[in-house]
């Protein structure tokens, strides 16, 4: 039996729980949420990283669908509700394959039924507009984690890719974490600054997750997790879910991206500009400087390091499919997970190790958050704190 065949056999029993997939936003951009235009019951390889046939081929047994909206989106709460509606309509349209899931028990039931457990995660605290009531509303609609920031700061937490302002979490930010604990909503620390990571770990009474982040010691990008934070996961019980985005996992890609961004700025353009002029400059730069390519081995290097620092009980997978323009060779879409497991088998990871990586750790962390929430709900009322009352500001 080849390593890939052994990986596929393992995934039949312990399928992948993937922590982050941006399909809902991709459907918004590409099809205006029209599920007839992009029917994921069939192969959508020309348009998307994700569809049901490739989820099946990749051995995915549970997916956190990101209900992401950009921080600059007008009326972000309404846009987040539209994302949630997209996921709910997907689940209604494909009931034989996608199973709504709110709890760890639901995930296990879906696995037993041979369906893909479908959960939701909100990507960025801007989705609650500084309102704990809105946070509770998202939880009531099925959101089971919230990433505290996206690429820019929120009024109560610092992002990894913005200028520090709060120094981590503000008093209201810590109250957001406490209320998430009371609800049983996982605190997601991908995208946040290391100061925010540390403050959240100091505050949280439940395990945290990193839904799609890799190791900063292996690739020095601010989106990755420093070793001192990884070292705290065993005491917290949390899980770090490695991501596949080349510019977060391959140092050469980090350096290339920085140079490409500087090229645009040198021509008076913003580094995120996608105008025809900017794209022409970008293509010319790429012709002169070929883009570095990450591989399955690149991602495995992160997992080897994260296992050494945090332990195998605290690792998972969060590919960020349909949220990135580029993917590693061998992990081009959601069908590629067996290739990663095969690489890890060849590196000496055991079947027990891989079962934790793919399924058991992610299910355990949600179950633990639910347990903490039951205890807190018996003693703590819903918080009515406001950002004005705790931080003395309205943002």
C-alpha positions in Angstrom: 0.0 0.0 0.0 1.4 3.4 -1.0 1.5 6.3 1.5 -1.4 8.0 -0.3 -3.5 4.8 -0.2 -2.8 4.6 3.5 -3.8 8.2 4.0 -7.1 7.7 2.1 -7.8 4.6 4.3 -7.2 6.6 7.5 -9.4 9.4 6.2 -12.3 7.1 5.8 -12.3 6.6 9.6 -10.9 9.9 10.7 -11.8 12.5 8.1 -10.4 16.1 8.0 -12.0 18.8 10.1 -10.9 21.9 8.2 -10.9 25.1 10.2 -11.4 27.7 7.5 -12.9 27.8 4.0 -14.0 31.0 2.2 -16.4 29.4 -0.2 -19.4 31.6 0.9 -17.5 34.8 0.0 -16.3 33.3 -3.3 -19.9 32.4 -4.1 -20.8 36.0 -3.4 -18.1 37.4 -5.6 -18.4 35.0 -8.5 -22.2 34.3 -8.6 -24.0 36.8 -6.3 -24.9 33.9 -4.1 -26.8 32.2 -7.0 -26.2 28.5 -6.3 -27.6 27.6 -9.7 -24.8 29.5 -11.4 -22.1 27.7 -9.4 -23.6 24.4 -8.4 -21.1 22.7 -6.1 -22.7 19.4 -6.6 -20.5 19.2 -9.7 -16.8 19.9 -10.3 -16.1 23.7 -10.2 -12.4 23.5 -10.7 -12.3 26.4 -13.2 -13.9 28.7 -10.7 -13.4 27.4 -7.1 -11.1 25.4 -4.9 -14.2 23.7 -3.3 -17.1 21.5 -4.4 -18.7 18.4 -3.1 -16.9 15.9 -5.3 -13.5 17.2 -4.3 -14.5 17.5 -0.6 -15.3 13.8 -0.9 -12.1 13.0 -2.7 -10.1 14.9 -0.1 -11.6 13.0 2.8 -13.2 16.1 4.4 -15.6 15.1 7.2 -16.2 18.5 8.7 -15.8 22.1 7.5 -16.0 25.4 9.2 -17.4 27.7 6.5 -16.1 31.2 7.0 -18.9 33.8 7.0 -16.2 36.5 6.3 -16.9 40.0 5.2 -14.1 42.6 4.6 -13.5 45.1 7.5 -14.3 48.0 5.2 -17.6 46.4 4.1 -20.5 48.8 4.5 -22.9 47.5 7.2 -20.8 44.5 8.1 -23.4 42.9 10.3 -25.9 42.8 7.5 -23.2 41.4 5.1 -22.3 38.7 7.7 -26.0 37.7 7.9 -26.0 37.3 4.1 -23.0 35.0 4.4 -24.8 33.0 7.1 -27.8 32.8 4.8 -25.6 31.5 2.0 -24.3 28.6 4.2 -27.8 27.8 5.4 -29.1 27.7 1.8 -26.1 25.4 0.8 -27.0 23.0 3.6 -30.7 23.0 2.5 -29.7 22.4 -1.1 -27.3 19.5 -0.5 -28.7 17.6 2.5 -27.3 14.2 1.4 -23.7 15.6 1.6 -23.7 18.5 4.0 -25.0 18.2 7.6 -25.7 21.2 9.8 -23.6 21.0 12.9 -23.6 23.1 16.1 -21.9 20.8 18.5 -19.2 18.2 18.8 -21.9 15.6 19.1 -23.4 16.8 15.8 -19.9 16.4 14.2 -19.8 12.8 15.3 -23.3 12.1 14.1 -22.5 13.5 10.7 -19.4 11.3 10.5 -21.4 8.2 11.4 -23.9 9.2 8.6 -21.2 9.7 6.1 -22.0 13.4 5.7 -19.8 16.5 5.9 -20.5 18.3 9.2 -20.9 22.0 8.4 -20.2 24.7 11.0 -19.6 28.4 10.6 -16.9 30.8 11.8 -17.1 34.6 11.6 -13.8 36.1 10.4 -13.2 39.4 12.2 -14.6 41.2 15.2 -15.9 43.9 13.0 -18.8 41.5 12.3 -20.3 42.3 15.7 -20.0 46.1 15.4 -18.9 46.4 19.1 -22.1 44.7 20.3 -22.2 41.7 22.6 -25.9 41.4 21.7 -24.9 41.0 18.1 -22.3 38.4 19.2 -25.1 36.4 20.8 -27.2 36.8 17.7 -24.5 35.3 15.6 -24.1 32.4 18.0 -27.9 31.8 17.9 -27.7 31.6 14.1 -25.0 28.9 14.3 -21.6 30.7 14.3 -19.3 28.6 16.4 -16.1 30.6 16.3 -15.1 34.2 15.8 -11.7 35.4 14.6 -11.1 38.4 16.9 -9.7 40.5 14.0 -9.1 40.3 10.3 -6.3 42.2 8.6 -7.0 45.5 10.4 -7.5 46.3 14.0 -11.0 46.5 15.6 -11.7 49.0 18.3 -11.0 46.5 21.0 -8.2 44.2 19.6 -5.0 44.5 17.5 -4.5 42.7 14.3 -1.2 41.1 13.2 -1.1 43.2 10.0 -2.0 46.6 11.3 -0.2 49.2 13.5 -0.6 48.4 17.2 -3.3 50.5 18.9 -4.8 48.7 21.8 -1.6 46.8 22.8 -3.5 43.5 22.6 -7.1 43.4 24.0 -8.8 46.3 25.6 -11.1 45.9 28.6 -14.0 45.4 26.2 -12.0 43.0 24.1 -11.5 40.8 27.2 -15.2 41.0 27.9 -15.8 39.8 24.3 -13.6 36.8 25.1 -15.5 36.1 28.3 -18.8 36.3 26.6 -17.7 33.9 23.9 -16.6 31.5 26.6 -20.1 31.8 28.2 -21.7 31.1 24.9 -19.5 28.2 23.9 -18.1 30.1 20.8 -14.5 29.3 20.1 -12.1 32.2 20.3 -10.1 32.2 17.1 -6.7 33.8 17.2 -5.7 33.6 13.6 -5.0 37.1 12.1 -4.5 38.7 15.5 -1.3 40.3 16.9 0.9 38.3 19.3 -0.1 40.7 22.0 -3.8 39.9 21.3 -3.0 36.2 21.3 -1.4 36.4 24.7 -4.1 38.6 26.2 -6.8 36.2 24.9 -4.9 33.2 26.4 -4.7 35.1 29.7 -8.4 35.8 29.6 -10.1 32.7 28.1 -11.5 30.0 30.4 -11.9 27.7 27.4 -9.6 26.3 24.7 -8.8 28.6 21.8 -8.2 27.9 18.2 -6.1 29.2 15.4 -8.4 28.4 12.5 -5.8 29.0 9.7 -2.3 29.9 10.9 1.2 28.3 10.7 4.5 28.6 12.6 6.4 31.9 12.7 9.7 30.2 13.5 9.5 28.4 10.2 8.2 31.3 8.1 8.5 34.8 9.5 5.2 36.3 8.6 3.1 38.2 11.1 0.1 36.0 10.4 1.9 33.1 11.9 2.1 31.9 15.5 5.2 32.6 17.6 6.7 29.7 19.5 5.9 31.2 23.0 2.2 31.2 22.1 2.4 27.6 20.7 4.0 26.6 24.0 0.9 27.8 25.8 -1.6 25.6 24.0 -1.1 22.5 26.1 -2.1 24.4 29.3 -5.0 26.0 27.4 -6.1 22.9 25.6 -6.4 24.7 22.3 -5.6 23.8 18.7 -3.5 25.5 16.0 -4.7 24.6 12.5 -1.9 24.9 9.9 -2.8 26.9 6.8 -1.6 26.3 3.2 -1.3 29.9 1.9 2.1 30.1 0.2 2.9 33.6 1.4 2.3 32.4 5.0 4.3 29.1 4.8 7.2 29.7 2.4 9.8 32.4 3.4 10.7 32.9 -0.3 7.1 33.6 -1.0 6.9 36.1 1.9 10.0 37.9 0.5 8.6 37.8 -3.1 5.3 39.3 -2.0 7.0 42.1 -0.2 9.0 42.9 -3.3 6.0 42.8 -5.5 4.1 45.1 -3.2 7.0 47.5 -3.1 7.0 47.5 -6.9 3.4 48.7 -7.0 4.1 51.4 -4.3 7.2 52.6 -6.3 4.8 53.3 -9.2 2.5 55.3 -6.9 -0.1 52.5 -6.4 -1.5 50.8 -3.3 -0.1 47.3 -2.8 -3.6 45.8 -2.9 -4.6 47.7 -6.1 -6.2 45.3 -8.7 -6.8 47.9 -11.4 -5.7 47.0 -15.0 -2.7 49.3 -14.6 -1.7 47.6 -11.3 -2.2 44.1 -12.8 0.0 45.0 -15.8 2.8 46.1 -13.5 2.3 43.0 -11.4 2.5 40.6 -14.4 5.6 42.3 -15.6 7.2 42.0 -12.2 6.3 38.3 -12.1 7.8 37.7 -15.6 11.1 39.2 -14.3 10.9 37.5 -10.9 9.1 34.1 -11.1 6.8 33.5 -8.1 8.2 30.9 -5.6 6.1 27.8 -5.3 5.2 26.1 -1.9 4.8 22.3 -1.8 3.2 19.7 0.4 6.6 19.4 2.1 6.6 23.1 2.9 3.3 22.7 4.9 4.6 19.5 6.6 7.7 21.4 7.8 5.3 23.7 9.7 3.5 20.7 11.2 6.7 19.0 12.3 7.7 22.2 14.1 4.3 22.9 15.6 4.2 19.3 16.9 7.6 19.7 18.5 6.6 22.9 20.3 2.9 22.4 21.1 2.5 18.6 20.9 0.4 16.5 18.5 -2.7 17.0 20.7 -2.9 20.6 19.7 -2.7 20.6 15.9 -5.2 20.7 13.2 -5.7 21.8 9.5 -7.2 25.0 8.1 -6.5 25.3 4.4 -8.0 28.7 3.7 -9.3 27.4 0.3 -11.2 29.9 -1.8 -9.6 32.6 0.3 -6.3 32.7 -1.4 -5.2 33.1 -5.0 -2.4 30.7 -4.8 -2.0 27.2 -3.3 1.0 24.8 -2.8 1.8 22.1 -5.4 -0.1 19.0 -4.3 -2.6 21.0 -2.3 -4.2 22.9 -5.2 -7.8 22.4 -3.9 -9.8 20.5 -1.2 -9.0 17.1 -2.8 -5.4 17.4 -1.7 -5.4 16.5 1.9 -4.4 12.9 1.4 -1.1 14.2 -0.1 -0.3 16.0 3.1 -1.1 13.0 5.2 1.0 10.8 3.0 3.9 13.2 3.4 3.5 13.0 7.2 3.3 9.2 7.1 6.6 9.2 5.2 8.0 11.4 8.0 7.1 8.9 10.7 3.8 10.3 11.9 1.7 7.4 13.3 -1.9 6.6 12.5 -2.9 7.8 16.0 -1.0 11.1 15.4 -2.8 11.7 12.1 -6.2 10.8 13.6 -5.7 13.6 16.2 -4.5 16.0 13.5 -7.5 15.4 11.2 -10.4 14.8 13.5 -10.0 14.2 17.2 -8.3 17.4 18.2 -10.8 19.7 16.5 -13.8 17.8 17.9 -12.3 17.7 21.4 -11.7 21.5 21.5 -15.4 22.3 20.5 -16.6 19.7 23.1 -14.4 21.4 25.7 -15.8 24.9 24.9 -19.3 23.5 25.2 -18.5 22.1 28.6 -17.0 25.4 29.8 -20.1 27.2 28.6 -22.5 25.0 30.5 -20.6 25.8 33.7 -20.5 29.5 33.0 -24.1 29.8 32.0 -25.1 28.3 35.4 -23.3 31.2 37.2 -23.0 34.1 34.8 -25.7 36.2 33.1 -25.3 37.5 29.5 -23.0 40.5 29.6 -24.6 43.9 28.9 -21.3 45.7 28.9 -20.6 48.2 26.2 -17.4 49.5 24.7 -18.3 52.9 26.1 -18.6 51.6 29.6 -15.4 49.6 29.6 -13.1 51.5 27.2 -14.6 55.0 27.5 -15.0 55.2 23.8 -17.5 54.6 21.0 -14.7 53.7 18.6 
